[in-house]
Amino acid sequence: MGLFNRNKDKETKTKCDICGTELYDPERLKKHLKKAHGNVPAKKLDPNTGDGGTW
C-alpha cells in the first residue's frame, strides 16, 4: 500500500553541491548558498603583477 514509505523523487534537496554541507531545510539551503557561496569576487587583484593598481 505504501502509506509510510518515503518517495525519494518527491524529497526536497538539502545538500549543498558546492561544499557538501547537509542542511535540514530547503530554505536553510537557499540561505546558505546565498551567504556562503553567493558573494564570490570575480578576480582578486595581485599587487605583485602590476595590473589593476592605483599607481
Secondary structure, DSSP 8 states (H G I E B T S, - for coil): --SS---TTTS---B-TTT--B-SSHHHHHHHHHHHHS---S----TTT-SS---
